[in-house]
Amino acid sequence: MPNVMTKTTIKLFAGLVLCAAMPGAAQVTAIRVGRLLDPESGVVSRNQIILVEGTKFQAIGPNVAIPAGALVIDLSDLTVMPGLVDAHNHLAITYKEVPENDYYYLTYVMESTPLRAIQAVSNGIQMLSAGFTIVRDMGNNGNYADVALRQAIEQGWIPGPTIINSGLIIGGMGGQFWPTPEMAVDKKIVYPEYLDADTPDDIIKAVRKNALFGAKVIKICVDCKPWGYSTDDIRLFVHEAAKIGLKVEGHVQTVDGARRAIEAGIWSIAHDIGLTDEMHKMMAQKGIWRAGTETPVSLAGHTTPERFQRTVAGLKNAYDNKVPLTFSTDADYYVPGKTRGEVAIEFIETWKAAGIPTIDILRAMTVNGYKVSETERTRGPIKPGFMADLIAVRGDPLQSIDALRDVQFVLKDGTVFKRNGIMTPERFFHGGPVNGWNVR
């Protein structure tokens, strides 16, 4: 049979050669949007087209031309918006009623860091499915399981949110616990995952150790012990972290601890126990972020009605004082029947109870989250040149914040992770680190 090549065959062959010559050719995706919500302005734009090339937004508008060969996704019936941020989560710990009796110290003793790293992968996927495209992971992650999670996501091994991780929490000896001498000194029993830092030299070494091993934010125990850290100690943390380009969050549980952290110019304060009206006024004046971790009463067993009322009052006071607010959950436990993402989204109940306007809840969950995570110039907003992350919901979050409970579509780094309410993560899994080995 003669070897005859038709024009069609030649064109096909040429196309294959061209594709082979451009192995890095970026996928172009065009998304038809019915309603595009900008949480910063509160404006909804209708009938938009979002053009994505590779991992980034290229163009947004009503008359954007769709290139030939582009993958077209129709979200005309949905509200599209930027991804959500949880500014305080713990993806590599899941304490439970069985077997730990909800006592998370035992989790450290019973579960290895590799096992907890695998849990972190699962919890991260659950968070992404719920619409959280950025998570600040604030410690209690074994021996740097949070770093492994971030690296795996960034290298392209697995799907997950963008992780801003703290490494080990730094505190005085014992961290948040009161170890026995055998645990704290002889180390014959598994010791909780904290970095001991009781002197200025210890503080400098602890910050540098976390940075060396891959932390992207520093977290300290301001007042986990009665002596705690002084204002000068906290200033040293802030100064040393700043030399590396990192910010400091403080776990605070007393009014005096909050005062010292605020006076020292800390970046963010976790939890609301020590945050009074006076502290809120000081935080607002200095622009210090509040990661209040406001547990809703609907998560039975994790707060009480009385504690919930104090939590609601504190959040309302912070809002009235114009404190910079983040949506932050401290989620680190298992709730039967709920994914980690569903646990996190449940925290909107506290914000609703505090009477926070819906648009400001949305800003706390998006715009403020990007700022406290320091991604606002590269990731978060739906703008040309930014990393292509977005979510889509059936309802209108401006009318009902509960629309965020029904995330139908998730785009992460330009790749579809969830569509029609179903996770489709297979395109995220690779046989090697597609984004390179050297992501630290």
KAKA-V539491 format. One line per field, one symbol per residue. phi: phi as a letter, one per 20 degrees, with the letter a starting at -180 (. if undefined). burial: # if it has 24 or more other ideal C-beta (glycine too) atoms within 12 Angstrom, else .. A space follows every 10 residues. Layout:
phi: ???
burial: ???
//
This chain:
phi: .feddfffff ffffffffff fcfegefdcd dedfcdedff emedddldcd ddcmdcfdbb rfcffeffnf fddddfedee bffecdeacc fdbbebfcde lldffffffe dffgffffgf gffffffffe oeecceednl cmemffffff fffffnfber ffddddmffd bfgnleddff gfffdfledg dgecefbdcg fgffffffff fgeofdbddc efbfcgfldf gfgfffgfff fffenddcdd fcccffffff ffffnffbde mcfeeegfff fffffemefd dflefeffeg ndacgfffff ffffffffff emffddebdm fbcedgncff ffffffffff ffffmfggff ffffecgfff ffeldfecbp febgnefeda cbcfedffeb ffgffcfebc dclndfdbbl mdfceffeec eaffdoeefe
burial: .......... .......... ......#### ########## .......### ###.###### ...#...... #.#.#..### ########## #####..... ...##.##.. #.#..##.## ########## ########## ########## ########## ########## #######.#. .......... ########.. .###.##### #.######## #####..### #.######.# #..#.##### ########## ########## ######..## .###.#.### #######.#. .##....#.# #########. #.######## #####...## ########## ####.#.### ########## #####...## ###..##### ########.. #.######## #########. ..#.#..#.. ..........
//
